[in-house]
Amino acid sequence: MEERRTSKSKSQSIILENRERLSVSGVEHVTSFNENIVLLETIEGGLIIKGKDLDISRLNLEDGNVVVNGHIYSMQYTEKESTSNKGAGFLGRMFK
């Protein structure tokens, strides 16, 4: 089983500029991404980013920083991973 890296900082920030550039700190893992959705695991829980023409322009999991460019429509947190959901995948918890 792959061990997840923990970010060096214990805080998280999200900066959205003109709904076109999103900077997120406190990212532990990129679960999935395509041009319409980016799924991240952060220190505050799962983060679902929806939009159009999304592109991860910067990714540094050692520092826990991700930059997403594109037309961002929404951002939504999911619950932090608990022991009861440990076996279920991120998408399984999202569509529960």
N, C-alpha and C positions, 0 to 999 in steps of 0.2 A: 504494500500500500504506500502510495506517495505521501511523504510528509509535507504538510503545508508550511510555508515560510510565514513568519509573523513579521509585521512591519516594525521598524525601529521606533517609530513614534506611536504613542498610545492615543492620539487624538485623530480626528478626521475632519477634513474640510472639503467642501464642494464649491467650486467657483464656476458659474455659468456666464459666459460673455456673449451677449446678443443672440442667445439660443443657437450658436454655431460652434462654440468651443467650450468643452466641459473639462475641467481639471479636478481630479479626485485624488485625495491622499487617504492613507489608511487601507489601501487595497491589499488583500492577502492572496487572491487568486482570480484569474479571468476564467470563468466557467465556459462561456461560449460567446461568439460574436458573429454577426454578419452585417449587411448594409442596413438592416431594419431594427436590430436589437442587440444590445450588449448586456451580458449577465456577469456581474462581478460579485465576489465574496469580499466583504469589507469587515473591519473590526466592529462595525455597528450592525452587521447583518447583510443579507443579500441585497443587491442594488440592481434593479432592472431599468435600463435606459432604452427608450424607444425613439425612433426617428426615421430619417430618410438619408441615404448616402452616408451612413456612419462609417468612420474610419478611425482606428486606434493609431494616432500619430506618434505617441510616446508611451512606452511601457517600461517601468522599472520596478519589479516586484521586490527587489532588495530594499528599496526606499519606500515602497508601497504607493507609488505615484503612477497614475494613468491619465492621459489626455485623449479625449475623443472629439473629433471634428465631424461636422455634418449639420443637418437640420434636426435639432433635438425637440421632440414633441412632449416627452414626459419622463420623469424619474420616479421610481417607486421602491421603497424599502420592503423587504420581507423579514420575517422574524429571524433572530440569530439562531444558529444551529443548536438544537437541544439534543439530549441523549435519546429521547424517544424518536427523533427523526434521523438519527445517525445513519441508519441503513438506507434511507430513502435519498435519492439524488436531489440536486437542487431543483430540477424541473418537477420532480415528483412532489416536493414540498410546495412548489409554486402552484401546481394544479390540483392540490388536495381538495 
